Amino acid sequence: MRASLALALILVQAPEQALEQGDVDGAIALYEEALDRQPDERAALWGLGRLLYHTGELERSSRLFQRAEELHGPHYYNALMLGAIREVELRYEDALQEYRRCLSLEPGQRGAEEGRERVVGILRDLERFRGADRRVARDLCFAAAGWAALLLAAFWGAGRLRDAKGAPP
């Protein structure tokens, strides 16, 4: 157990130092090297996944967190990061599911609580907007039908007026 912990610390120490110096690309390269040496090292999977999330490589980041979970079992950090990734991907239902899973694994986890509340608010707003869209569409249909009836009446009236004046058809 101590040997694997020591190895994990060694594998992530250099990338974290590069990151502290502002070298994100260097940190990513170092995490990738660490994973080449130890492909199932959870700390390196998490570190690289976190950096890729922050650089916008969401699909690759997601695969790393899923791999960490497959290799090492469920962990609240995997669920938290997958929730954040799904939220950025605008997959709000999936994000909510991951945040809830995180809270089931680590009750009171602040990031998951905040994410859950944020996503619930977004989903509530989206539902309200969808309802408004349905009302607007209904109102536009009524307005279009009204305009069509008005135009029909105007054409009908113009035809009757023309007939009344004895104009040829």
Secondary structure, DSSP 8 states (H G I E B T S, - for coil): -HHHHHHHHHHHHHHHHHHHTT-HHHHHHHHHHHHHH-TT-HHHHHHHHHHHHHTT-HHHHHHHHHHHHHHH---HHHHHHHHHHHHHTT-HHHHHHHHHHHHHHSTT-HHHHHHHHHHHHHHHHHHHHHHHHHHHHHHHHHHHHHHHHHHHHHHHHHHHHHHHTT---
